[in-house]
Amino acid sequence: MTAATGNSGWQEVNYRIVGFDRPCFVSDVLQAVPQTEACQLVSVHFEADGIRAVGELAVRLSPAHPTRRIDQQLQSVKGIVRIDTVF
């Protein structure tokens, strides 16, 4: 869900991620999201059962940072099965 952050034009994008549970899966997902002034990780929550990992990320983006770049980077993480984006 999009949330106004007080900065003109900024948006918060929520990602729901499903993938295969493996060592460093969450770390790899987090490294796929660039940490810059234009892209800030707001919250992270993951649960895993040894087979499947399900998580949610909230990312705050400036108007100059396209969401498709993050989508592509997340898709490249080994073990990702599905990514749902909610604006």
CYANA upper distance limits for C-alpha pairs under 8 A (distance plus 0.5 A):
  1 MET  CA     12 GLU  CA      7.60
  1 MET  CA     13 VAL  CA      7.02
  1 MET  CA     14 ASN  CA      6.90
  1 MET  CA     86 VAL  CA      5.93
  1 MET  CA     87 PHE  CA      5.19
  2 THR  CA     11 GLN  CA      6.27
  2 THR  CA     12 GLU  CA      5.54
  2 THR  CA     13 VAL  CA      6.55
  2 THR  CA     14 ASN  CA      8.42
  2 THR  CA     86 VAL  CA      8.07
  2 THR  CA     87 PHE  CA      5.25
  3 ALA  CA     11 GLN  CA      6.49
  3 ALA  CA     12 GLU  CA      5.83
  4 ALA  CA      9 GLY  CA      8.40
  4 ALA  CA     10 TRP  CA      7.17
  4 ALA  CA     11 GLN  CA      6.58
  4 ALA  CA     12 GLU  CA      7.73
  5 THR  CA     10 TRP  CA      6.91
  5 THR  CA     11 GLN  CA      7.51
  5 THR  CA     12 GLU  CA      8.19
  6 GLY  CA     10 TRP  CA      8.26
  9 GLY  CA     62 SER  CA      7.20
  9 GLY  CA     63 PRO  CA      6.14
 10 TRP  CA     60 ARG  CA      7.33
 10 TRP  CA     61 LEU  CA      6.07
 10 TRP  CA     62 SER  CA      5.10
 10 TRP  CA     63 PRO  CA      6.22
 11 GLN  CA     60 ARG  CA      6.17
 11 GLN  CA     61 LEU  CA      5.91
 11 GLN  CA     62 SER  CA      7.19
 11 GLN  CA     63 PRO  CA      8.06
 11 GLN  CA     87 PHE  CA      8.27
 12 GLU  CA     58 ALA  CA      7.03
 12 GLU  CA     59 VAL  CA      6.00
 12 GLU  CA     60 ARG  CA      4.82
 12 GLU  CA     61 LEU  CA      6.72
 12 GLU  CA     87 PHE  CA      7.37
 13 VAL  CA     58 ALA  CA      6.19
 13 VAL  CA     59 VAL  CA      5.75
 13 VAL  CA     60 ARG  CA      6.83
 13 VAL  CA     61 LEU  CA      7.97
 13 VAL  CA     85 THR  CA      7.54
 13 VAL  CA     86 VAL  CA      6.54
 13 VAL  CA     87 PHE  CA      5.42
 14 ASN  CA     56 GLU  CA      7.41
 14 ASN  CA     57 LEU  CA      6.12
 14 ASN  CA     58 ALA  CA      4.92
 14 ASN  CA     59 VAL  CA      6.86
 14 ASN  CA     85 THR  CA      6.42
 14 ASN  CA     86 VAL  CA      5.69
 14 ASN  CA     87 PHE  CA      6.94
 15 TYR  CA     56 GLU  CA      5.99
 15 TYR  CA     57 LEU  CA      5.59
 15 TYR  CA     58 ALA  CA      6.88
 15 TYR  CA     83 ILE  CA      7.10
 15 TYR  CA     84 ASP  CA      6.13
 15 TYR  CA     85 THR  CA      5.19
 15 TYR  CA     86 VAL  CA      6.82
 16 ARG  CA     54 VAL  CA      7.91
 16 ARG  CA     55 GLY  CA      6.27
 16 ARG  CA     56 GLU  CA      5.04
 16 ARG  CA     57 LEU  CA      7.14
 16 ARG  CA     83 ILE  CA      6.19
 16 ARG  CA     84 ASP  CA      5.57
 16 ARG  CA     85 THR  CA      7.04
 17 ILE  CA     53 ALA  CA      8.44
 17 ILE  CA     54 VAL  CA      6.14
 17 ILE  CA     55 GLY  CA      5.62
 17 ILE  CA     56 GLU  CA      6.56
 17 ILE  CA     57 LEU  CA      8.44
 17 ILE  CA     80 ILE  CA      7.88
 17 ILE  CA     81 VAL  CA      8.30
 17 ILE  CA     82 ARG  CA      6.41
 17 ILE  CA     83 ILE  CA      5.19
 17 ILE  CA     84 ASP  CA      7.09
 18 VAL  CA     52 ARG  CA      7.68
 18 VAL  CA     53 ALA  CA      6.28
 18 VAL  CA     54 VAL  CA      5.08
 18 VAL  CA     55 GLY  CA      7.09
 18 VAL  CA     80 ILE  CA      6.72
 18 VAL  CA     81 VAL  CA      6.07
 18 VAL  CA     82 ARG  CA      5.63
 18 VAL  CA     83 ILE  CA      6.97
 19 GLY  CA     52 ARG  CA      6.32
 19 GLY  CA     53 ALA  CA      5.72
 19 GLY  CA     54 VAL  CA      7.03
 19 GLY  CA     79 GLY  CA      5.77
 19 GLY  CA     80 ILE  CA      4.74
 19 GLY  CA     81 VAL  CA      5.21
 19 GLY  CA     82 ARG  CA      7.19
 20 PHE  CA     25 PHE  CA      8.46
 20 PHE  CA     51 ILE  CA      6.28
 20 PHE  CA     52 ARG  CA      5.12
 20 PHE  CA     53 ALA  CA      6.19
 20 PHE  CA     79 GLY  CA      5.57
 20 PHE  CA     80 ILE  CA      7.11
 20 PHE  CA     81 VAL  CA      7.71
 21 ASP  CA     25 PHE  CA      7.00
 21 ASP  CA     48 ALA  CA      6.74
 21 ASP  CA     49 ASP  CA      7.80
 21 ASP  CA     50 GLY  CA      6.07
 21 ASP  CA     51 ILE  CA      5.50
 21 ASP  CA     52 ARG  CA      5.26
 21 ASP  CA     53 ALA  CA      5.35
 21 ASP  CA     79 GLY  CA      8.10
 22 ARG  CA     50 GLY  CA      7.88
 22 ARG  CA     51 ILE  CA      8.21
 22 ARG  CA     79 GLY  CA      8.47
 24 CYS  CA     28 ASP  CA      6.49
 25 PHE  CA     29 VAL  CA      6.78
 25 PHE  CA     78 LYS  CA      8.27
 25 PHE  CA     79 GLY  CA      8.06
 26 VAL  CA     30 LEU  CA      6.69
 26 VAL  CA     46 PHE  CA      8.01
 27 SER  CA     31 GLN  CA      6.65
 28 ASP  CA     32 ALA  CA      6.81
 28 ASP  CA     77 VAL  CA      6.99
 29 VAL  CA     33 VAL  CA      7.57
 29 VAL  CA     74 LEU  CA      6.88
 29 VAL  CA     77 VAL  CA      6.88
 32 ALA  CA     70 ILE  CA      7.79
 32 ALA  CA     73 GLN  CA      5.88
 32 ALA  CA     74 LEU  CA      6.16
 32 ALA  CA     77 VAL  CA      7.83
 33 VAL  CA     39 CYS  CA      8.38
 33 VAL  CA     41 LEU  CA      8.01
 33 VAL  CA     70 ILE  CA      6.69
 33 VAL  CA     73 GLN  CA      7.68
 33 VAL  CA     74 LEU  CA      7.84
 34 PRO  CA     39 CYS  CA      6.87
 34 PRO  CA     40 GLN  CA      8.07
 34 PRO  CA     70 ILE  CA      8.35
 35 GLN  CA     39 CYS  CA      6.22
 35 GLN  CA     40 GLN  CA      6.02
 35 GLN  CA     41 LEU  CA      7.42
 36 THR  CA     40 GLN  CA      6.76
 38 ALA  CA     60 ARG  CA      8.38
 38 ALA  CA     61 LEU  CA      6.15
 38 ALA  CA     62 SER  CA      5.41
 38 ALA  CA     64 ALA  CA      7.74
 38 ALA  CA     65 HIS  CA      6.69
 39 CYS  CA     59 VAL  CA      7.28
 39 CYS  CA     60 ARG  CA      6.24
 39 CYS  CA     61 LEU  CA      5.21
 39 CYS  CA     62 SER  CA      7.07
 39 CYS  CA     65 HIS  CA      7.49
 40 GLN  CA     59 VAL  CA      6.11
 40 GLN  CA     60 ARG  CA      5.59
 40 GLN  CA     61 LEU  CA      7.09
 41 LEU  CA     57 LEU  CA      7.96
 41 LEU  CA     58 ALA  CA      6.69
 41 LEU  CA     59 VAL  CA      5.06
 41 LEU  CA     60 ARG  CA      6.84
 42 VAL  CA     57 LEU  CA      8.02
 42 VAL  CA     58 ALA  CA      5.73
 42 VAL  CA     59 VAL  CA      5.86
 42 VAL  CA     60 ARG  CA      6.97
 43 SER  CA     56 GLU  CA      8.44
 43 SER  CA     57 LEU  CA      6.21
 43 SER  CA     58 ALA  CA      5.59
 43 SER  CA     59 VAL  CA      7.78
 44 VAL  CA     55 GLY  CA      7.87
 44 VAL  CA     56 GLU  CA      6.34
 44 VAL  CA     57 LEU  CA      5.21
 44 VAL  CA     58 ALA  CA      7.13
 45 HIS  CA     55 GLY  CA      5.85
 45 HIS  CA     56 GLU  CA      5.79
 45 HIS  CA     57 LEU  CA      7.17
 46 PHE  CA     53 ALA  CA      7.32
 46 PHE  CA     54 VAL  CA      6.12
 46 PHE  CA     55 GLY  CA      4.43
 46 PHE  CA     56 GLU  CA      6.93
 47 GLU  CA     53 ALA  CA      6.22
 47 GLU  CA     54 VAL  CA      5.99
 47 GLU  CA     55 GLY  CA      6.71
 48 ALA  CA     52 ARG  CA      6.14
 48 ALA  CA     53 ALA  CA      4.70
 48 ALA  CA     54 VAL  CA      6.84
 49 ASP  CA     53 ALA  CA      7.25
 61 LEU  CA     65 HIS  CA      6.53
 61 LEU  CA     66 PRO  CA      8.43
 61 LEU  CA     67 THR  CA      8.37
 65 HIS  CA     69 ARG  CA      8.40
 66 PRO  CA     70 ILE  CA      8.06
 67 THR  CA     71 ASP  CA      6.74
 68 ARG  CA     72 GLN  CA      6.60
 69 ARG  CA     73 GLN  CA      6.80
 70 ILE  CA     74 LEU  CA      6.57
 71 ASP  CA     75 GLN  CA      6.65
 72 GLN  CA     76 SER  CA      6.92
 73 GLN  CA     77 VAL  CA      7.56
 74 LEU  CA     80 ILE  CA      8.28
 74 LEU  CA     83 ILE  CA      8.48
 75 GLN  CA     80 ILE  CA      7.00
 75 GLN  CA     83 ILE  CA      8.12
 76 SER  CA     80 ILE  CA      8.25
